[in-house]
């Protein structure tokens, strides 16, 4: 059993994220099943899980990067990483609000993790989340967060008392949500986002006390309900309104008479909801975001804009998806744009689904340029931006988006091996046949994609792609951040490093000279084709010069040059 913390230090934050991810993993399907507001699309549990997965991965990265080994990272680093990870990985309306809740907490916990700071953090979180929502509605996760903060108020200096009080306040508030929001009352369920927050706070209780909290709902009066219902674990039954069981509610939280669809997903005024969900990350200044909020609010509903310090996460439901994206372009630089279409048939809200393709390829790429190239080749892409590796949930989402019976997954990064394996395993449980080709670099993925033949047998295709990737040696250039020992000697900050197959082989002073040296070393072992991927700030002239260099020294070797866009390395090199 881990040592119980006296305050929320970095180690406690790490454990909290881990336990919250486990809790949401257990309850994901059940939370999805009671998702009826604002859209009955059955994905709230999944969205919350993916959001916390991104937060947990960011915290793990802080620990992995901590160099001393003797002490843990600073609490401020851990909580800020948690908030940033949640922000960039937020999914859906619920995940976006949770990201803002964590950001609100992090702003206070960075200064201290004792009971007094936690009280302030809970209040800050509830206020920040409410301000991020264009039109707050009671009976949602916003209410649950506010009442958790209210329940934690007081002067008790014990951290465990504060955490437990917040959890109990959230649980009681959750039980009352069907009374506050008519759509929940008609369905006989509690708010799905609020239930997810209860699970996250329950993980905080376990972190601080060492014991999972007592499970079971509270009635509006605060007394334990007599019906066999739980709000954060076990079977999910529609919570009682005012302490009275809802008649005709089955295990799973749905009315026995009909599935939760149709009019339950409509706004409270009974009008039909917008056709699209639009989500993107946005780099923009505060004053630009203020104008963006006004414009998006006029376009649709369910508007939530969270973040700060130049990076924002935007979520909105609209009929004109293009206009929502254009508004982001006018405000700053939107990226990771996701647009989901809801088609309304006979009053039922359903996702548009075509017949699954037989086979697809999902590939992780380091920049927009390669994403376009791979998309043209028929692949489904996931962009791994500098410092933002995709989580397993993002890869699972891409596999689902590929909509095929058979999928070949190309992670293109040795560090993503375990993440990709977890995504493949999850997709297999959903009935998709997935093969993971362990590509370690983008140039290996390009080589594998080049030999992909969807018309041949699956195993044969996977073998051919694996062989092509394995026959491709890879290199990249990087800029040294500090003085270090390498396999090629001591480098200084600002030196250009040439890494071949993951190891530093060349230390140079400029990109062109280092690139030529790396190419010569790689081609000394032979090769028929050189692939060059230029970074965003690298001029086309370098590609031309390197192509000429290869032609002069190796007459039988061909060279292809691609623009990689915004990527970590200024130059990627492949030799087949």
C-alpha positions as a printed Julia matrix, in Angstrom:
576×3 Matrix{Float64}:
   0.0     0.0     0.0
   1.48    3.39   -0.93
   2.32    5.87    1.82
  -0.61    8.2     2.47
   0.2    11.82    1.58
  -0.09   14.71    4.03
  -0.69   17.01    1.08
  -1.15   16.72   -2.67
   2.47   16.54   -3.81
   3.62   15.36   -7.24
   3.54   11.68   -6.26
  -0.04   12.03   -5.0
  -1.09   13.82   -8.19
   0.41   10.99  -10.22
  -1.48    8.38   -8.21
  -4.69   10.4    -8.41
  -4.47   10.47  -12.22
  -3.8     6.74  -12.32
  -6.71    5.87  -10.02
  -9.07    8.25  -11.86
  -8.17    6.57  -15.15
  -8.84    3.15  -13.63
 -12.18    4.3   -12.23
 -13.34    5.8   -15.51
 -12.14    2.71  -17.33
 -14.38    0.55  -15.13
 -17.37    2.86  -15.49
 -16.93    4.09  -19.06
 -19.63    1.92  -20.63
 -22.15    2.61  -17.87
 -21.6     6.37  -18.05
 -21.97    6.18  -21.83
 -25.31    4.39  -21.31
 -26.84    7.22  -19.25
 -25.59   10.03  -21.53
 -28.74   11.93  -22.55
 -27.7    15.59  -22.24
 -26.87   17.75  -24.15
 -26.81   15.09  -26.92
 -27.77   11.45  -26.4
 -24.76   10.17  -28.32
 -23.58    7.69  -25.69
 -19.95    8.82  -25.44
 -19.58   10.82  -22.21
 -17.8     8.01  -20.36
 -15.46    7.42  -23.26
 -14.71   11.14  -23.62
 -13.94   11.51  -19.92
 -11.68    8.45  -20.03
  -9.71    9.79  -23.02
  -9.36   13.2   -21.37
  -7.96   11.74  -18.14
  -5.75    9.35  -20.12
  -4.12   12.37  -21.76
  -3.73   14.08  -18.38
  -2.15   10.97  -16.84
   0.24   10.58  -19.78
   1.4    14.18  -19.38
   2.13   13.62  -15.68
   4.04   10.42  -16.49
   6.12   12.38  -19.0
   7.1    14.83  -16.25
   8.3    11.98  -14.06
  10.15   10.38  -16.98
  11.92   13.64  -17.76
  12.94   14.26  -14.15
  16.68   13.75  -14.17
  17.8    13.68  -10.53
  16.13   10.36   -9.72
  16.5    11.05   -5.99
  13.43   13.24   -5.57
  10.07   13.56   -7.27
   9.24   16.46   -9.59
   7.88   19.65   -8.09
   4.17   19.66   -7.34
   3.68   22.66   -9.61
   5.18   20.76  -12.55
   2.92   17.76  -11.97
  -0.36   19.67  -11.62
   0.41   21.92  -14.58
   1.22   18.88  -16.69
  -2.06   17.27  -15.59
  -4.0    20.36  -16.64
  -2.15   20.76  -19.93
  -2.55   17.07  -20.79
  -6.28   17.26  -20.12
  -6.56   20.42  -22.23
  -4.87   19.03  -25.34
  -6.58   15.64  -24.99
 -10.08   16.79  -24.04
 -12.92   15.02  -25.82
 -16.52   16.14  -26.16
 -18.49   18.53  -24.01
 -17.85   16.61  -20.78
 -14.13   16.17  -21.35
 -13.7    19.85  -22.19
 -15.4    20.89  -18.94
 -13.32   18.38  -16.94
 -10.17   19.85  -18.49
 -11.19   23.29  -17.23
 -11.96   21.9   -13.78
  -8.45   20.41  -13.6
  -6.95   23.63  -14.9
  -8.77   25.6   -12.22
  -7.45   23.27   -9.54
  -3.91   23.31  -10.92
  -3.71   27.1   -10.72
  -4.1    26.88   -6.92
  -2.41   23.53   -6.17
   0.76   24.74   -7.87
   1.22   26.96   -4.79
   0.47   24.23   -2.24
  -1.39   20.99   -1.72
  -2.61   21.24    1.89
  -6.25   21.32    2.99
  -6.58   25.11    2.68
  -5.2    25.13   -0.85
  -7.43   22.22   -1.86
 -10.54   24.11   -0.7
  -9.51   27.08   -2.81
  -8.67   24.77   -5.71
 -12.13   23.19   -5.7
 -13.79   26.61   -5.67
 -11.49   27.89   -8.42
 -12.26   24.81  -10.52
 -16.02   25.18  -10.2
 -15.88   28.9   -11.03
 -13.56   28.4   -14.01
 -15.74   25.66  -15.5
 -18.91   27.71  -15.13
 -17.28   30.72  -16.8
 -16.09   28.55  -19.7
 -19.62   27.44  -20.6
 -21.54   29.99  -22.66
 -24.92   29.13  -21.12
 -24.55   27.17  -17.85
 -27.35   24.73  -17.01
 -28.15   23.44  -13.54
 -28.36   19.7   -13.02
 -25.12   19.1   -14.91
 -21.48   18.54  -13.98
 -21.27   22.29  -13.26
 -23.73   21.88  -10.39
 -21.91   18.82   -9.07
 -18.59   20.69   -9.09
 -20.05   23.73   -7.35
 -21.64   21.68   -4.57
 -18.47   19.65   -4.09
 -16.61   22.92   -3.49
 -19.34   24.17   -1.15
 -19.28   20.95    0.9
 -15.51   21.26    1.35
 -15.7    24.74    2.88
 -14.63   25.14    6.49
 -11.56   25.43    8.67
 -10.63   21.77    9.24
  -6.88   21.44    8.57
  -7.08   17.74    7.72
  -6.7    17.01    3.99
  -8.65   13.75    4.28
 -11.64   15.54    5.77
 -11.71   18.08    2.96
 -11.4    15.46    0.21
 -14.09   13.25    1.72
 -16.46   16.19    2.21
 -16.04   17.26   -1.41
 -16.75   13.74   -2.61
 -19.87   13.4    -0.44
 -21.1    16.81   -1.58
 -20.64   15.82   -5.22
 -22.43   12.52   -4.66
 -25.41   14.22   -3.04
 -25.53   16.82   -5.82
 -25.45   14.08   -8.44
 -28.46   12.37   -6.9
 -30.45   15.61   -7.25
 -29.65   16.23  -10.93
 -32.84   14.51  -12.24
 -34.87   17.04  -10.24
 -33.01   19.97  -11.77
 -32.87   18.96  -15.44
 -36.08   17.67  -16.99
 -34.39   15.55  -19.65
 -32.68   13.54  -16.89
 -35.91   13.15  -14.96
 -37.74   11.83  -18.02
 -34.97    9.3   -18.66
 -34.67    8.35  -14.99
 -30.91    8.87  -14.91
 -28.37   11.18  -13.3
 -26.13   13.5   -15.29
 -23.43   11.47  -17.03
 -20.76   14.16  -16.78
 -21.53   14.66  -13.1
 -21.19   10.96  -12.49
 -17.81   11.04  -14.16
 -16.7    13.85  -11.86
 -17.84   11.83   -8.85
 -15.6     9.0   -10.06
 -12.64   11.39  -10.39
 -13.22   12.77   -6.88
 -13.6     9.21   -5.59
 -10.13    8.49   -6.94
  -8.86   11.54   -5.04
 -10.39   10.15   -1.84
  -8.61    6.83   -2.41
  -5.35    8.67   -3.1
  -5.49   10.59    0.17
  -7.09    8.03    2.5
  -5.85    4.77    1.01
  -9.4     3.43    0.77
 -11.94    3.55   -2.02
 -14.95    5.65   -0.91
 -18.23    4.13    0.18
 -20.4     3.83   -2.89
 -24.09    4.51   -3.19
 -26.27    7.51   -3.99
 -27.66   10.16   -1.71
 -31.18   11.52   -1.85
 -31.89   15.23   -1.87
 -32.03   15.15    1.92
 -28.56   13.65    2.15
 -29.71   10.27    3.48
 -28.67    7.09    1.77
 -31.18    5.93   -0.8
 -32.93    2.62   -0.2
 -32.87    1.52   -3.82
 -29.98   -0.74   -4.91
 -28.29    1.96   -6.99
 -24.71    3.26   -7.18
 -23.49    6.48   -8.67
 -19.82    5.65   -9.09
 -19.52    1.92   -9.42
 -21.45   -1.33   -9.76
 -24.8    -1.52  -11.48
 -26.19    1.72  -12.83
 -29.87    2.27  -12.15
 -31.72    5.53  -12.67
 -31.36    7.53   -9.49
 -34.5     8.32   -7.49
 -36.04   11.75   -7.82
 -36.66   13.1    -4.34
 -35.82    9.68   -2.85
 -38.49    7.78   -4.82
 -37.39    5.04   -7.22
 -38.13    5.71  -10.88
 -40.59    3.13  -12.14
 -39.62    1.02  -15.12
 -35.88    1.69  -14.99
 -33.54   -1.19  -15.78
 -29.97   -1.92  -14.8
 -27.96    0.18  -17.21
 -29.77    3.38  -16.31
 -32.24    3.31  -19.2
 -36.04    3.3   -19.1
 -37.34   -0.19  -19.69
 -39.86    1.02  -22.24
 -37.53    2.6   -24.79
 -33.9     3.48  -25.51
 -32.73    6.96  -24.57
 -32.88    8.6   -27.98
 -35.11   10.93  -29.93
 -36.57   13.85  -28.01
 -34.34   13.26  -25.0
 -31.37   14.74  -26.84
 -33.17   17.94  -27.77
 -32.68   21.27  -26.01
 -35.11   22.06  -23.22
 -37.25   24.14  -25.58
 -37.93   21.04  -27.67
 -36.19   22.27  -30.82
 -33.92   20.01  -32.84
 -30.22   20.2   -32.03
 -27.43   21.26  -34.44
 -26.04   18.8   -36.97
 -22.32   18.95  -36.15
 -19.97   18.82  -33.18
 -16.82   20.85  -33.85
 -13.74   20.58  -31.62
 -10.27   22.04  -32.07
  -7.22   23.31  -30.21
  -6.51   26.98  -30.82
  -3.41   29.11  -30.41
  -4.7    32.65  -29.87
  -4.53   35.7   -27.63
  -7.12   36.34  -24.93
  -8.78   39.25  -26.7
  -9.19   37.17  -29.86
 -10.83   34.38  -27.87
 -13.35   36.79  -26.37
 -14.49   37.7   -29.88
 -14.48   34.03  -30.9
 -16.84   33.15  -28.04
 -19.34   35.77  -29.23
 -19.22   34.57  -32.81
 -19.52   30.86  -31.99
 -22.35   31.51  -29.53
 -24.32   33.01  -32.41
 -23.63   29.97  -34.59
 -24.8    27.17  -32.29
 -25.01   25.81  -28.75
 -23.13   23.67  -26.19
 -20.29   26.18  -26.49
 -17.36   25.57  -24.16
 -14.03   27.38  -24.55
 -11.36   26.45  -22.0
  -7.66   27.13  -21.55
  -5.46   30.19  -21.38
  -1.86   31.36  -21.78
  -2.21   31.24  -25.54
  -3.66   27.72  -25.88
  -7.4    27.02  -25.92
  -9.71   24.07  -26.45
 -12.9    24.91  -28.34
 -16.08   22.8   -28.37
 -19.39   23.76  -30.02
 -22.45   22.18  -31.68
 -23.39   23.95  -34.94
 -25.18   23.48  -38.24
 -22.39   25.17  -40.2
 -19.16   23.36  -39.29
 -17.17   25.37  -41.84
 -18.16   28.65  -40.23
 -17.07   27.36  -36.8
 -13.65   26.45  -38.15
 -13.35   29.73  -40.06
 -14.04   31.6   -36.82
 -11.1    29.76  -35.28
  -8.85   30.67  -38.22
  -9.74   34.34  -37.79
  -8.97   34.15  -34.06
  -5.65   32.33  -34.33
  -4.27   28.94  -35.42
  -6.69   26.04  -34.99
  -5.41   22.47  -35.2
  -6.45   18.95  -34.22
  -9.8    19.8   -35.78
 -12.48   17.11  -35.29
 -15.94   17.39  -36.84
 -18.64   14.85  -35.99
 -21.89   14.78  -37.95
 -25.18   13.86  -36.28
 -27.91   12.7   -38.67
 -31.51   12.91  -37.48
 -33.82   10.18  -38.7
 -37.31    9.76  -37.29
 -36.34   11.88  -34.3
 -33.45    9.59  -33.39
 -29.95   10.96  -33.07
 -27.54    8.53  -34.73
 -24.06    8.61  -36.22
 -23.81    8.28  -39.97
 -22.3     4.85  -40.72
 -21.42    3.31  -44.05
 -20.66   -0.35  -44.65
 -17.19   -1.06  -43.16
 -14.33   -1.29  -45.63
 -12.41   -4.56  -45.71
  -9.05   -3.05  -44.79
  -7.52    0.27  -43.76
  -4.2     1.66  -42.57
  -3.88    3.95  -39.54
  -0.61    5.85  -39.41
   0.92    8.24  -36.86
   2.74   11.13  -38.55
   4.9    13.92  -37.09
   3.51   16.79  -39.15
   0.73   18.15  -41.37
   2.69   17.62  -44.57
   3.05   13.87  -44.1
  -0.56   13.7   -42.94
  -1.65   15.01  -46.33
   0.65   12.59  -48.13
  -0.63    9.57  -46.19
  -4.25   10.67  -46.56
  -3.8    10.83  -50.33
  -2.49    7.26  -50.14
  -5.74    6.23  -48.43
  -4.56    6.06  -44.82
  -6.25    7.43  -41.7
  -3.79    9.7   -39.92
  -3.06   10.76  -36.35
  -0.73   13.74  -35.95
   1.9    13.53  -33.2
   2.85   17.15  -32.63
   6.1    18.1   -30.84
   5.72   17.24  -27.16
   2.19   15.88  -27.7
   2.37   12.12  -28.44
  -1.04   10.57  -29.05
  -2.61    8.53  -26.24
  -3.95    5.03  -26.82
  -7.51    6.37  -26.83
  -6.66    8.67  -29.73
  -5.32    5.71  -31.7
  -8.45    3.68  -30.89
 -10.55    6.6   -32.09
  -8.59    6.66  -35.37
  -9.11    2.92  -35.83
 -12.84    3.44  -35.36
 -12.75    6.37  -37.79
 -11.09    4.16  -40.4
 -14.27    2.05  -40.24
 -12.78   -1.21  -41.53
 -12.89   -4.88  -40.6
  -9.09   -5.14  -40.81
  -6.62   -2.4   -39.81
  -2.85   -2.13  -40.09
  -1.47    0.23  -37.42
   1.82    2.1   -38.05
   2.98    3.96  -34.88
   6.18    5.33  -36.51
   7.85    5.88  -33.13
   9.57    3.39  -30.84
   8.23    5.31  -27.82
   4.65    4.61  -28.98
   5.07    0.84  -29.04
   3.19    0.14  -25.83
   0.58    2.82  -26.54
  -0.1     1.35  -29.98
  -0.25   -2.19  -28.56
  -2.87   -1.1   -26.02
  -4.92    0.58  -28.75
  -4.74   -2.52  -30.95
  -5.89   -4.71  -28.08
  -8.83   -2.42  -27.33
  -9.87   -2.38  -30.99
  -9.73   -6.17  -31.13
 -12.25   -6.37  -28.3
 -14.57   -4.33  -30.56
 -14.34   -6.91  -33.34
 -11.68   -5.26  -35.52
  -8.77   -7.36  -36.75
  -5.68   -5.25  -36.05
  -2.04   -5.87  -36.98
   0.62   -3.67  -35.41
   3.66   -3.12  -37.63
   6.37   -1.84  -35.22
   7.61    1.08  -37.33
  10.04    3.27  -35.41
  10.14    6.3   -37.7
   7.92    8.12  -40.18
  10.12    7.12  -43.12
   9.56    3.46  -42.23
   5.83    4.13  -42.24
   6.07    5.73  -45.69
   7.92    2.66  -46.98
   5.3     0.31  -45.49
   2.42    2.33  -46.9
   4.03    2.31  -50.34
   3.74   -1.49  -50.61
   0.27   -1.75  -49.04
  -2.14   -3.75  -51.24
  -5.69   -3.99  -49.82
  -6.69   -6.62  -52.4
  -4.27   -9.29  -51.22
  -4.63  -11.41  -48.09
  -4.37   -9.64  -44.75
  -1.42  -11.66  -43.46
   0.42  -11.34  -46.78
  -0.13   -7.59  -46.79
   1.12   -7.22  -43.22
   4.24   -9.29  -43.98
   5.04   -7.15  -47.04
   4.57   -3.91  -45.09
   6.66   -5.18  -42.19
   9.45   -6.22  -44.55
   9.46   -2.82  -46.29
   9.63   -1.0   -42.95
  12.38   -3.29  -41.66
  14.46   -2.71  -44.82
  14.39    1.05  -44.27
  17.15    2.55  -42.15
  16.19    5.86  -40.61
  17.85    8.99  -39.34
  16.91   12.46  -38.18
  18.58   15.71  -37.3
  18.04   17.36  -33.94
  19.3    20.45  -32.13
  21.13   19.78  -28.85
  19.43   21.55  -25.93
  22.41   21.34  -23.54
  25.89   19.9   -23.15
  25.71   16.09  -23.06
  27.66   12.92  -23.52
  26.68   11.03  -26.68
  27.93    7.98  -28.57
  29.64   10.41  -30.97
  31.31   12.44  -28.21
  30.4    15.53  -26.18
  27.91   17.92  -27.75
  27.24   21.51  -26.79
  23.92   23.36  -26.66
  22.98   24.39  -30.18
  24.95   21.66  -31.96
  23.22   19.77  -34.77
  22.98   16.07  -33.96
  22.62   13.37  -36.59
  20.83   10.34  -35.14
  20.99    7.08  -37.11
  18.61    4.34  -36.0
  18.0     6.29  -32.78
  21.63    6.82  -31.72
  23.73    9.99  -32.09
  26.24    9.26  -34.85
  27.26   12.74  -36.01
  27.77   16.08  -34.21
  27.84   19.09  -36.54
  27.56   22.84  -36.51
  24.94   23.3   -39.23
  22.1    21.37  -40.84
  23.43   21.01  -44.43
  26.88   19.68  -43.46
  25.47   17.33  -40.81
  22.85   16.02  -43.25
  25.46   15.26  -45.9
  27.62   13.42  -43.38
  24.67   11.34  -42.17
  23.69   10.45  -45.74
  27.23    9.37  -46.6
  27.41    7.09  -43.57
  24.06    5.51  -44.29
  24.75    4.99  -48.02
  28.14    3.44  -47.28
  26.18    0.3   -46.4
  24.27    0.47  -49.69
  20.82    1.6   -50.69
  18.51    2.15  -53.65
  16.2     4.95  -52.48
  16.68    7.95  -50.18
  13.63    9.63  -48.63
  14.0    13.16  -47.25
  11.28   14.83  -45.15
  11.91   18.56  -44.63
  10.66   20.37  -41.54
   8.54   23.51  -41.64
  11.45   25.96  -41.37
  13.81   24.12  -43.74
  14.04   25.69  -47.22
  13.37   23.68  -50.35
  16.93   24.52  -51.44
  18.3    22.1   -48.85
  16.3    19.24  -50.34
  17.62   20.13  -53.8
  21.21   20.31  -52.52
  20.98   16.96  -50.73
  19.4    15.33  -53.77
  22.33   16.62  -55.86
  24.79   15.33  -53.25
  23.3    11.84  -53.42
  23.28   11.87  -57.24
  26.96   12.89  -57.4
  28.18   10.25  -54.98
  25.76    7.38  -55.66
  24.62    7.23  -59.28
  22.24    4.29  -58.81
  20.37    5.79  -55.85
  17.1     7.7   -56.33
  15.92   10.47  -53.99
  12.41   11.64  -53.11
  11.71   14.79  -51.08
   8.58   15.56  -49.05
   7.51   18.57  -46.98
   6.72   17.42  -43.45
   5.25   20.64  -42.1
   5.43   21.42  -38.38
   7.46   18.52  -36.92
   9.99   17.99  -34.15
  13.03   17.31  -36.39
  14.24   19.71  -39.09
  15.04   16.72  -41.34
  14.05   13.05  -41.49
  16.03   10.63  -43.65
  15.23    7.13  -44.84
  17.39    4.77  -46.87
  15.95    1.66  -48.5
